[in-house]
Amino acid sequence: LKVRVVRSSPPSSQFKATFQESYQVYKRYQMVIHKDPPDKPTINQVRLVPVSFEDPQFKSSFNQSATLFAKYQMAIHKDTPSECGENEFTRFLCDSPLEAENAPTGPECGYGSFHQQYWLDGKIVAVGVIDILPYCVSSVYLYYDPDYSFLSLGVYSALR
């Protein structure tokens, strides 16, 4: 197994040279694992959403994310409902000491804390809480719908 990191933004020559092949692997994965039809649009299946109550996507998905967090915590970590309520979710995974920053030489999404939402059939099935910093991406936490544990979403998220 050989793993190669290629710059996608701005697209490197390696990225451009392997784009079609990578896309075909991705498309086959979606069809086999997620049972997507060959023509299903997939652009919105993973969303990078800034952790900000002023961001419309974050606000509109907050309740779904908080509910999924509670389901995960109770199933995987055996937390009680009072240990994984909305306030605990906000304190643990939404309140961040990082300030959002859009540096001219930085990534298009900017720097700061993000929820990387994994959507399937119109619902969030996993959320990776990540910090994007000038010299690294830090995976803070990942939670997923235990009903989809067979998809190994933690492994997929780490590889992504």
C-alpha positions as CSV (number, residue, x, y, z in Angstrom):
1,L,0.0,0.0,0.0
2,K,1.3,3.4,-1.0
3,V,-0.3,6.5,0.4
4,R,0.4,9.8,-1.3
5,V,-0.7,13.3,-0.2
6,V,-1.4,15.6,-3.1
7,R,-2.4,19.2,-2.8
8,S,-6.0,19.7,-3.9
9,S,-6.3,23.5,-3.4
10,P,-4.8,25.0,-5.3
11,P,-4.7,21.8,-7.4
12,S,-1.2,20.4,-7.9
13,S,-0.1,18.6,-11.0
14,Q,-0.4,15.3,-9.2
15,F,-3.9,16.1,-8.2
16,K,-4.9,17.0,-11.7
17,A,-3.2,13.9,-13.2
18,T,-5.0,11.5,-10.8
19,F,-8.4,13.3,-10.5
20,Q,-10.4,11.1,-12.8
21,E,-9.0,7.9,-11.3
22,S,-9.7,9.2,-7.8
23,Y,-13.2,10.3,-8.7
24,Q,-14.0,6.8,-10.1
25,V,-12.8,5.1,-6.9
26,Y,-14.9,7.5,-4.9
27,K,-18.0,7.0,-7.1
28,R,-17.6,3.2,-6.9
29,Y,-17.3,3.5,-3.1
30,Q,-20.5,5.6,-2.9
31,M,-22.4,3.1,-5.1
32,V,-21.2,-0.1,-3.3
33,I,-21.1,1.1,0.3
34,H,-23.9,3.7,0.3
35,K,-26.0,2.2,-2.5
36,D,-25.9,5.4,-4.4
37,P,-27.3,5.3,-8.0
38,P,-24.5,6.0,-10.5
39,D,-26.0,9.5,-11.3
40,K,-26.6,10.6,-7.7
41,P,-25.1,14.0,-7.0
42,T,-22.6,13.7,-4.1
43,I,-21.3,17.2,-3.7
44,N,-23.2,18.0,-0.5
45,Q,-22.6,14.7,1.3
46,V,-19.7,16.1,3.4
47,R,-20.0,19.7,4.6
48,L,-17.4,21.7,6.4
49,V,-19.4,24.1,8.6
50,P,-17.8,26.8,10.7
51,V,-18.6,26.4,14.4
52,S,-20.6,29.7,14.7
53,F,-24.2,30.3,15.8
54,E,-24.1,33.1,13.2
55,D,-23.5,30.6,10.4
56,P,-26.8,29.6,8.7
57,Q,-25.7,26.0,8.0
58,F,-24.4,25.6,11.5
59,K,-27.7,27.0,13.0
60,S,-29.9,24.9,10.7
61,S,-28.1,21.7,11.6
62,F,-27.5,22.3,15.3
63,N,-30.5,20.3,16.7
64,Q,-29.7,17.4,14.4
65,S,-26.1,17.4,15.4
66,A,-26.9,17.7,19.1
67,T,-29.4,14.9,18.9
68,L,-26.8,12.7,17.1
69,F,-24.2,13.5,19.7
70,A,-26.5,12.4,22.5
71,K,-27.4,9.2,20.7
72,Y,-23.7,8.4,20.2
73,Q,-22.7,9.3,23.8
74,M,-25.4,7.1,25.3
75,A,-24.8,4.1,23.0
76,I,-21.0,4.2,22.8
77,H,-19.9,5.8,26.1
78,K,-23.0,4.8,28.2
79,D,-23.6,8.4,29.2
80,T,-26.9,9.3,30.8
81,P,-29.2,11.8,29.0
82,S,-28.3,14.5,31.5
83,E,-24.6,14.1,30.6
84,C,-25.1,14.7,26.9
85,G,-27.7,17.4,26.7
86,E,-27.6,20.5,24.5
87,N,-25.7,22.5,27.0
88,E,-23.0,19.8,27.4
89,F,-22.8,19.4,23.6
90,T,-22.3,23.2,23.2
91,R,-19.7,23.4,26.0
92,F,-17.8,20.3,24.7
93,L,-17.9,20.7,20.9
94,C,-19.2,24.1,20.0
95,D,-17.5,26.6,22.3
96,S,-14.0,27.0,21.0
97,P,-11.2,29.3,22.1
98,L,-10.1,29.7,18.4
99,E,-11.0,32.8,16.5
100,A,-12.1,32.4,13.0
101,E,-9.6,33.9,10.5
102,N,-9.5,34.2,6.8
103,A,-5.9,34.8,5.9
104,P,-5.2,35.7,2.2
105,T,-2.7,32.9,1.9
106,G,-4.8,30.4,4.0
107,P,-7.3,27.8,2.9
108,E,-10.6,28.9,1.3
109,C,-12.6,27.9,4.3
110,G,-10.3,29.9,6.6
111,Y,-8.8,28.9,10.0
112,G,-10.8,28.0,13.1
113,S,-13.1,25.3,14.5
114,F,-15.3,23.4,12.1
115,H,-17.9,20.6,12.2
116,Q,-17.3,18.3,9.2
117,Q,-20.7,16.8,8.7
118,Y,-21.3,13.5,6.9
119,W,-24.7,13.4,5.3
120,L,-26.5,10.4,4.0
121,D,-30.0,10.4,2.5
122,G,-30.7,13.9,3.9
123,K,-29.5,13.3,7.5
124,I,-26.3,13.7,9.4
125,V,-24.7,10.3,10.1
126,A,-21.4,11.6,11.5
127,V,-19.7,14.8,12.6
128,G,-15.9,15.3,12.8
129,V,-15.0,18.3,15.0
130,I,-11.8,19.7,13.6
131,D,-9.6,22.7,14.0
132,I,-8.0,24.0,10.9
133,L,-4.8,25.9,11.8
134,P,-1.9,27.4,9.7
135,Y,0.3,24.3,10.0
136,C,-2.1,21.4,10.8
137,V,-5.6,20.1,11.0
138,S,-6.5,18.8,14.5
139,S,-9.2,16.2,14.9
140,V,-10.9,17.1,18.1
141,Y,-13.7,14.6,18.3
142,L,-15.8,12.4,16.1
143,Y,-19.3,11.1,16.8
144,Y,-21.5,9.1,14.5
145,D,-24.9,7.4,14.4
146,P,-24.3,3.9,16.0
147,D,-26.8,2.5,13.5
148,Y,-24.1,3.2,10.8
149,S,-21.2,1.7,12.7
150,F,-20.8,-0.9,9.9
151,L,-19.5,1.9,7.7
152,S,-16.4,2.5,9.9
153,L,-17.0,6.2,9.7
154,G,-14.2,6.9,12.2
155,V,-11.7,5.3,9.9
156,Y,-13.2,7.0,6.9
157,S,-13.0,10.4,8.7
158,A,-9.4,9.9,9.7
159,L,-8.4,9.0,6.2
160,R,-10.3,11.9,4.7
